[in-house]
């Protein structure tokens, strides 16, 4: 496998986590209202947590692309956004 193919495979592996990292802070603004916190920091936290979920799914199942891993990715992303916004305190 060439270096270019390896990078393409790695990008394909982390792309769902990166897409969720971009999407979730904006969805959080839409659902929970505007927030003055740093959008880039929240995207970074989402990206790190999402890649962690994908790596955990790869370790647990022995292959990537399992539907249970993607479900866990969505649940963890929503929980992280809820936690970063401290939504349990109310508005």
Backbone torsions as a table, in degrees:
resi	resn	phi	psi	omega
1	UNK	NA	130.2	179.5
2	UNK	-78.3	167.3	179.8
3	UNK	-63.6	-38.6	178.2
4	UNK	-62.8	-42.2	177.7
5	UNK	-67.4	-37.7	177.6
6	UNK	-62.5	-45.0	177.9
7	UNK	-63.9	-37.5	177.4
8	UNK	-65.0	-40.8	177.2
9	UNK	-66.1	-42.5	178.5
10	UNK	-64.8	-39.6	177.1
11	UNK	-64.5	-41.1	177.0
12	UNK	-65.0	-30.7	178.9
13	UNK	-71.1	-44.1	-175.4
14	UNK	-89.9	-7.5	-176.3
15	UNK	-58.3	-41.0	176.9
16	UNK	-60.5	-38.7	179.3
17	UNK	-68.4	-39.1	179.5
18	UNK	-69.8	-37.0	177.4
19	UNK	-65.2	-42.1	177.5
20	UNK	-66.7	-33.7	179.3
21	UNK	-65.1	-34.2	177.4
22	UNK	-78.9	-38.2	-173.6
23	UNK	-75.2	-42.7	-169.4
24	UNK	-65.1	-41.3	176.9
25	UNK	-61.5	-35.4	177.9
26	UNK	-72.7	-37.7	176.5
27	UNK	-66.9	-35.5	176.8
28	UNK	-64.1	-38.2	175.6
29	UNK	-63.4	-38.5	-178.3
30	UNK	-69.9	-42.5	-176.2
31	UNK	-82.8	-45.3	-172.5
32	UNK	-100.1	-2.6	-179.2
33	UNK	95.1	169.3	-175.8
34	UNK	-68.1	153.0	-178.1
35	UNK	-139.5	139.8	-177.6
36	UNK	-89.3	2.0	-177.9
37	UNK	-72.0	160.2	-176.1
38	UNK	-65.0	119.2	-177.7
39	UNK	-68.6	-38.3	-179.9
40	UNK	-65.4	-39.9	179.2
41	UNK	-63.5	-42.3	179.4
42	UNK	-66.3	-38.6	176.2
43	UNK	-63.2	-38.8	178.0
44	UNK	-64.5	-42.2	177.9
45	UNK	-63.9	-43.1	177.8
46	UNK	-61.7	-41.8	-179.7
47	UNK	-63.4	-44.9	179.8
48	UNK	-63.6	-44.8	179.8
49	UNK	-66.3	-40.1	-179.8
50	UNK	-64.6	-43.5	177.6
51	UNK	-65.1	-36.4	175.8
52	UNK	-62.0	-41.0	177.3
53	UNK	-64.6	-43.3	179.7
54	UNK	-65.1	-39.4	176.3
55	UNK	-66.5	-38.7	176.4
56	UNK	-63.7	-40.9	176.9
57	UNK	-65.2	-38.1	177.0
58	UNK	-64.9	-41.8	179.0
59	UNK	-67.9	-42.5	-176.4
60	UNK	-69.3	-45.9	-174.8
61	UNK	-92.5	-19.7	-178.1
62	UNK	82.8	0.6	175.4
63	UNK	-154.1	158.7	179.1
64	UNK	-96.7	168.7	176.4
65	UNK	87.5	12.1	177.0
66	UNK	-75.7	142.5	-178.1
67	UNK	-63.6	-34.9	179.3
68	UNK	-64.1	-31.8	176.8
69	UNK	-68.0	-41.0	179.3
70	UNK	-69.2	-35.0	174.9
71	UNK	-64.4	-43.0	177.5
72	UNK	-63.8	-35.8	178.1
73	UNK	-62.2	-44.7	179.6
74	UNK	-66.1	-43.9	-179.5
75	UNK	-65.3	-41.9	178.9
76	UNK	-67.3	-40.2	179.1
77	UNK	-63.3	-42.5	178.4
78	UNK	-66.5	-39.5	179.3
79	UNK	-67.6	-39.2	178.1
80	UNK	-64.5	-43.1	178.4
81	UNK	-63.6	-41.5	177.2
82	UNK	-61.2	-42.6	-179.9
83	UNK	-70.6	-39.8	179.6
84	UNK	-66.5	-29.6	179.0
85	UNK	-88.5	-5.4	-176.9
86	UNK	52.3	48.8	-174.5
87	UNK	-70.2	-15.7	179.9
88	UNK	-69.4	-17.8	179.4
89	UNK	-81.0	-12.2	-177.1
90	UNK	84.1	-174.6	-176.9
91	UNK	-93.4	NA	NA
